[in-house]
């Protein structure tokens, strides 16, 4: 599990920031969280890693728990 993981952007331009893969907005941090029981990220087949800004990450976590979005 990697919580609050930051990924680097391919651009080294000042202020380029990170981009949320869900809403497309720039963010100072993005998160990738894998909490599924039995999920082994090292043995899993190749897949595209998605990163979420804090608001999208919180919305995804609430949806996972079956809670209302807000």
C-alpha positions as CSV (number, residue, x, y, z in Angstrom):
1,X,0.0,0.0,0.0
2,X,1.3,3.4,-0.9
3,X,-0.7,6.2,0.7
4,X,-0.1,9.8,-0.3
5,X,2.4,8.8,-2.9
6,X,3.6,11.6,-5.2
7,X,4.6,11.0,-8.8
8,X,6.9,13.2,-10.8
9,X,5.7,15.0,-13.8
10,X,7.7,14.6,-17.0
11,X,7.9,18.4,-17.4
12,X,10.5,20.3,-15.4
13,X,8.8,23.6,-16.1
14,X,8.2,25.7,-13.0
15,X,4.7,25.4,-11.7
16,X,3.9,22.4,-13.9
17,X,2.6,20.5,-10.9
18,X,1.0,17.1,-10.9
19,X,-2.2,16.3,-12.8
20,X,-5.1,14.2,-11.3
21,X,-5.9,11.3,-13.6
22,X,-9.6,11.6,-12.6
23,X,-10.5,15.3,-12.9
24,X,-7.6,16.5,-14.9
25,X,-6.8,19.4,-12.5
26,X,-3.3,20.3,-11.4
27,X,-2.5,19.6,-7.8
28,X,0.5,19.9,-5.5
29,X,0.1,16.3,-4.4
30,X,-1.6,13.2,-5.8
31,X,-2.4,9.9,-4.1
32,X,-2.4,6.2,-5.2
33,X,-4.0,3.9,-2.6
34,X,-4.4,0.2,-3.1
35,X,-6.3,-1.5,-0.2
36,X,-7.9,-4.4,-1.8
37,X,-7.6,-7.7,0.2
38,X,-5.3,-10.1,-1.6
39,X,-4.0,-7.4,-4.0
40,X,-0.3,-7.8,-4.5
41,X,0.9,-4.8,-6.6
42,X,4.2,-6.5,-7.4
43,X,2.6,-9.6,-8.8
44,X,-0.4,-8.0,-10.4
45,X,-0.5,-7.9,-14.2
46,X,0.7,-4.7,-15.8
47,X,-1.9,-2.0,-15.5
48,X,-2.0,1.8,-15.8
49,X,-1.4,3.4,-12.5
50,X,-3.9,6.2,-11.7
51,X,-3.3,9.0,-9.3
52,X,-5.9,11.2,-7.6
53,X,-5.8,14.7,-6.2
54,X,-7.0,14.9,-2.5
55,X,-10.7,15.7,-3.3
56,X,-10.9,12.9,-5.9
57,X,-9.1,10.5,-3.6
58,X,-11.6,11.3,-0.8
59,X,-14.5,10.9,-3.1
60,X,-13.2,7.5,-4.3
61,X,-12.6,6.4,-0.7
62,X,-16.2,7.4,0.3
63,X,-17.6,5.5,-2.7
64,X,-15.6,2.5,-1.8
65,X,-17.1,2.6,1.7
66,X,-20.6,3.2,0.3
67,X,-20.8,6.7,1.8
68,X,-22.5,9.7,0.2
69,X,-20.1,11.8,-1.9
70,X,-20.2,14.8,0.4
